Amino acid sequence: MAASRNGQPRAIRDRLDPDDYRRLLAAARGGYCKKALAAEYEISRRSIYRLLAG
């Protein structure tokens, strides 16, 4: 995760625009390729799976 100014990791939700976050979740839940989503949103596939689990 990217660190904030105080050295603490920033949550994916904090790094994405709310609309992008909703689109990402909808696409991932809709079966879109996780690898392609990770590349498009510049996050890891693991992060996508964590978002889906949470």
Secondary structure, 3 states (H helix, E strand, C coil): CCECCCCCECCHHHHCCHHHHHHHHHHHHCCCCHHHHHHHHCCCHHHHHHHHHC
